[in-house]
Amino acid sequence: MSSHPFLTISLFLVLIPAGASGQEAEKTASRDGWSVNPMPALAYDSDFGLMAGGFIDINYYGGLYPNYRHRLCLEALTYSKHASSYMLHYDSRYLIPGIRTSAKLYFDNNPLYWFYGFNGAVHDYDPHLNINKDKGIAYYSYDRKYLNSRLELEGDLSARLDWTFKLQHWHYWIKELHWNGYDPDNTLFHRYRELGLIQDEESNGGDVMEFQAGLKYDTRNVEATPTRGIYADVNVAAAPDLFNTGYDYLKLAARFRQYISLGTERIVIAYSLAYQGTLAGNPTFYTQPHIMHFKPSDGLGGATTLRGVLYNRIVGSDYLWTNMELRTRVMDFSFLRRRVFAVITPFFDAGMITRPFRFDSQTQALYADDNVTDMSYDEYRSSMLEKARELHMSWGISAQAVIDYNFIPTISFGIPFDRRDGEYGLYMTLDYVF
C-alpha cells in the first residue's frame, strides 16, 4: 500500500475548511503560538475502495505565520477494501538551523494486499479471481503489514540545488491469505511459494534498513502549481544486510519533470520521465515493488504512476515510466475569499520493465509447472521475456480545483489500453500527480 497521507481527501471536505480558514485569516495571522486543526477525511480510490478517517494538523508558528516553525500531523485512515494506515509526521526548517528535518512513523495493514506476480504481463490478469466472495477466491492477495520509521534531512547547496539524506527502517509481517473464508491455498502468492519463486526465508517478512542520499534541482515558478520550469531529482538507496538475512540492495532512482506554458499560463504542457533500477544486491520480493519517487507507491500502476492500471500490477528490477498532461484552466472564480481555478487535464501514462526480477527462476518454474509441450524452453523463455518487457499504457482525464495556488483536490479517471492491466481507475487525491 502506498503512503497516502494528505493525498485522499474528498472535495467537499477540502473546500469547507479552506473557506473557514479564509474567514478567520485575520485572527489567525496574529498567532505566535500553537494551532490545532482536526479534519475528517472521506474519499475514494478504485484500488483501495472508500476511505474514511481523519487527521489532526498541529502547527507552531512562532511569529512566522502563515509559515510554521514546527508541524506535527497525526492521521488514521481505513478503507472499504479492508486496508488501514496510521501515521505520525513531524516537519521543521528550524529544529536544525539551515536544514529541513522530517520524521515519520507509519503503520500499514492490508490483509488483502495485491500480488500479480513478478514482471507484469508474464501473468495474465483474470478479474473473476480478484476477490470473488461468491467463490471464496482472492487469487491476487496475501496478508501484509509493515511499520516504517523514517528520518529525512534536506539542505541547500545553491539557490536551485538541494541535497537530501534519508534513513529509514521497515519491519514487514507477511503471511498467507487468511481473510473471511477465502481459500489460502488458491492464491498466486501460495503458488509462488510452492515453486520456490518466493523463498522460505523471506516469505514471512523481516527487517530492512535503508540509507538514501540524493540531489534535487528546482526552477519551478510555483511549487504546487507550476506553469514553467524544471524539477529533477536523483536518489541512491542502499540497504546492506545488517540483519544477516542474506538480502541487500543498491538502487538508483531519477526523475525529470518539465512545465511549459503554451503562450498563456492557462494552458500548460507538463511531463515527467522517471527511472528506477536495482544496481546490485539480492533484494527480497517484498521490497522490490517500492517506488522511490516523491509520492511513494508499490510497483507501476495506481493513482501516482500509471493511472487506470491496477495498483502494484508491474513489478520488476528496473523500470521506466512517463506521465504527460495538458493542464487547461477553464474557469476562475472566488469562493469564501479564496481564489479558485477550475482545471481540466487530459493525460497519458506509460511504463515498462526494462530488466525483469528473478526472471530465469520464474521462467524455469512456470515452464515446468505449466507442463508446456508446444514449444522449446528457449522459445518459451523468449516469449516470456517479450511479455515482461511489454509497454503498459493508460489514458484519461482529471479535474482539479486549484485553491489559492497550493490546495489542489483532484478527481482522476484512467483507462488502461490493455484489459490485462485492469478495467479502469478512479481516484480522489490532493495535488497533481507530479
N, C-alpha and C positions, 0 to 999 in steps of 0.2 A: 504494500500500500504506500502511495506517495505521501510525502509530508504536505498535507493540505492546509495547514494553519493560515487563516486570513484569506483563503482563496475561494471558499464556497459559502458565500453569504447571499441570501436572496435579495432581489431588487427592492422589494417593499420594505424590508427590514433595514437595508442600507440607507434608503432615502429618508426615512423617518429621523434617525439620529443625525444625519447630515443637516437636515433642516433645523433640528433643535439646537445643534451647536452653533448654527448661524445666528439664531435668535439670541443666544447668550454670549456672543463673541465679546461684547464689551466687558461683561462681568468676568469672563474667563481670562481676558488679556491682562487683568491686573494681578492675577495669581502669581505668587512666587513659590508656592508650596506644592502639595500633592493634589492630583486629580484622579479620581477613581470612576471608571466608566464601564459598567456592566452592559452587555449587549447579547440578546438572544440571536441564534443563528438557525436558518432554515434554508435548504437549497436542494438541488437535485443533480446527480451525476449518473449517467446510464450504467457505468461500471459499478458504482458503489450503492446506487439507489437513493432514496430520500434521506437527507441528512438533517438531524436535529441536534441542538445543543446550545452552547453559548460560550462567551469568553469575557474576561474582565481585563481591561486595559488600564494599567496604573502608571501615571506619569508624574515625575518630579521635575517642575520647570526651572526652579532656581533663578528666576528673572530672565529666562530665555524664551518665554512664550512667543510664537507657537512651537518653537523647538523645545526639546526636553533635555535635561541633564541625565536622567535615568528613566528607563522604561521597563516595566515588568508586565508580562502578559501570561494569563492562565487560560487554558482552553480545554473543553471537553466536548467531544462530538461522537454521536452514534449514527449508524447508517442502517437503512431498512434491509440491506443485504448482509446484515449481521456483523459487520466490522465496527470497531470503535477505536478512538485515539484520544490521548491525553497529553497535554504539553504545558511546560513551564519555560518561558523565554525571557531573557534579560538582555538589554541593549543599552550601550552608553558610549559617547565620544569623550567622556570626561573622567571616567574611572582611572584610566591611564592617560595622562596628557599627550595629545598628538596621535593617539591610537584608538580606533574604534574597537570596542570589546563586546562580543556577543557570546552568550552561553545558552544552551538549550538542553532540556531533558524531555524526551519524547518516548511515549509508550504506544505501541501499535498492536492491536489484537484483531486477527482476521481468521476465524475458523473455516472460512471458505475461500482461502487465498487462491488466486488464479495461477494455473500452471498449464501451459500449452506445449510443453516440451522445449527442447533446445532447437534453435536455428529455424524459427519461423515456419515457412511453408513446407518443411520436411514432413510435418504432420498436417493433414487436412483438419479443418475445424467442422465439427458436426453440432449445430445449435441444439439438437434434440438431446444431447448428452450433457449439456451445460446446466446443471442444477435443475433436473427434471424431478419434481416432487412426486408425480404420479408413478414413476418407475423406480424411485429411490436411488437415482443416479446423479452424482455430481462429479463427472469424469475428469473435469479440468480443475479440481480443487484439492488442496490439502490444508492442514492446520498450521498457521504460522503466527508467532508472536515475536516481537523484539523490543528491546529497550536501548535507546540511543542517547548517549550523553556527549555533548559537543562544546568545545571552546574555540572561538574564532577571533583572530586579531587582524586588523586592517590598518595600513598607514599609507601616507603619501610619499611617492618618490619624486613626483613633479606635479604640475597643475593638472595634467591629464592622465598620469600613470600612477597606479596604486599597487602595493604588494598585499598579499593575504597569506595567512598561515592558519591552518585548522588542525586540531587534534580531536579525534572522536573515537568512541568505543561503542561497539554493538554487542549485545548478547541476544542470540536467537534461540527460541524454543520452537522446535519443529516436530510434528508427528503426523501419522496417517490421518486421513479424514475421519472425524468422529462427531457427526452432527445430525441429530434428529432423524435417525433411521436410514441415512444414506449409506450405501454399501461401501465400506472402506477398501474392499479388495478390487472394486471395479473403478479404479482411477488411473490416470496416466502416471501419476506420482508412484503408485504402487507398482505399476508395470516397469517403470524406470529402475526402481529398487531391485526388482527381481532380475532385470537384465544387467545389473551392475553399473548402469549409467549414473545412478546416484549411489555413492559408496556408503557402506555401513557407518564408517567413522564420521561422515558428515550428515547423515540422514536425520539426526536428532538436533541439529543446530550446533551452536558453540559461540566462542568469543572472537571478535576481530578488533584490533587496534589499528587505526589508520592515521598517518601523518600526511598532510596535504599542504602544498605550497603553490602559489600562483601569482599571476600578474593580471591587472585589469587596465584597459585603455578606454577612455571615455571622452568623446567630443559632442555628445548629445546636447541640444539646446534646452531640453526639458527632460528630466529623468523618467517620469511616469508616462508622458505623452509626447515623445519626441516627434518633430516634423523634419528634422535634418540631423545629420551627424552619424557617428560610428561608435559602437560599443563592442569591444573584443576582449576575450579573456582566455587564458591558458592555465591549466592546473595539472600538477603531477601529484599522484597519490600513491603512497607506499604503505603496505600492510605486512610487515615482517612477521615471521612465525614466532611470536612471543609466547604463545600458549602451547607450543610443542604439539601442534595438531598435524603438521605436515603440509599445511596450506599457507600460501602467501601470494602477494601480487604486487606488481608495479604497473600503474595505469596512467595514461595521458588523456586529457580532455581539452578540447579547444572549440571556441565558438566565435563567429564573426557575425555581427548584426549591423545593417545599414538602413537609414531612413532618408528618403528622397522626396521632396515636395515637387509636385508637377505644376509649377507656375503659381501655385497658391497653397497655403497651408491647409486648405480644406480637403485636398486630395494628396495622399501620401502613399508611396510605394515603400513597403517595409519587407525586408527579407532577412533570413537567418540561415547560416551554413554551420553545421556542427559535426564534430568527430569525437569519438571516444574509442580508445583501443587499449588492450592489455599488452604491455610491452614485455613482461616477463612474469615468471612465477607460476603457481598452481592454485588458482582461486577456487573456492568452494562453489557449488551450484547456487547457493542462496545469496552469495554476494555478487555474482556475475550480472544479475539484471540491473543493479543500481546505476542510474544515470546521474552524472555529477554536475549537471548544469544548475542554474540559479533557482529553478523550481524542481527539486529532485523528484524522480519517478522511477518506476521499475520497468525495464525493457522499453522498447518502442511501442507506442500505442497509448491512447488515452488523451486526456484534456491538455497535457503540456508538451506532447511531442507530435504524434500523428492522430489528429482529431478524427473520430469515426472508427478508427481501428481499435480492436479490443485491447484493453489495458494489459501490459506485460505479454502481448502476443509474440513479440520478436525479441529473442534473447540470443546473443552471440558473443564472440570475443571482441570483435571490432565493429563499430557502427559508423555509418554516415547518414545524416538526415538534413532536410531543409524545410523551412516554413516560409511561405510567401503570402503577403496580404496587400490588398488595396483598401486603405482606410479612407473612407469618404464621409466627411462631415456634412450631414444633410439638414441639420436644424440647430439653431442656437436659441436658448431661452433662459429665463431666470426662474428659480424655484426656491422659495423660502430664503431669499437673499443669497442664493448660491448661483453661480454661473454654470450652466449645463450645456454640453454639446451632445447631440444625438449622432451616433456614427454607425454606418453600415459597412461591414468588412467582409467581402468575399475572400476566400483563402484556398490555398493549395498546399498540401503537405506530402512529403515523400521521404522514404528512408529505406535503408537496406543494410544487411550484414555483409561486411567485406571480408571477414575471416570468421568461420564458424567456431563454435565452442564444443570441444570433445567430439569432433566430427568423425574421426576414424572409429572410435569406440562406438559411437552411435550407429554408424552405417553398418559395421560388422554385426552388432547386436540385432538391428532391425532386419537385416538380410537373413539371418539365421532364424529369428523368431517368426517372421512372416512366411518362411519357407518359400522364398522366391525361386521359381523354376524357369521362368520365361526369359531370363537374361543372366549374363555372367555377372560375377561380383564387380568387375571393373565397370561394366555398363551401368549396373545399379548405383555404384558409387558416383559415377559421373552425373547420373540423373538427380541424385540426392544433392550433389554439390550445386547443380543448377538451381534446384529449388531453394536451397539455403541462401543463395545469393540473389534471389528474386527482389525486384523493386516493389515496395509496398506503397501505394498512393491513396490519398483521400482528398476530397474537396468539400466545400461547404460555405456557410455564411455565419457571421457573428453580428451581434448588435451590442453596442456599448453606450452607456450613459456616462460621459466624462464630466465629473463634478469637481469644479474648481481645479482642474488640470491633474489632480492627484488621486481621486477616488473613482474607480472605474468598474462598476458592476457590469458583468458581461454574460450574455447567453450565446452559446455556440452550438451549431448543428452540423455534424460532419458525416459523410458517407464514404466508405472505402470503395475503391474501384473493383476490388475482388471480394466476393462474399465469403471467401475462406478467411478473411480478416474480420468478419462481423457484418452486421446489417447497418447499423448507424450508431452515432454517439451524440448525446445531448448533455450539455454541461452548463451549469451556472457557476461562475467564478468571479473573482476580483482580479483586475488588471488584464492587460493584453498578455498573450502567451509569450511574448518577448518584447 
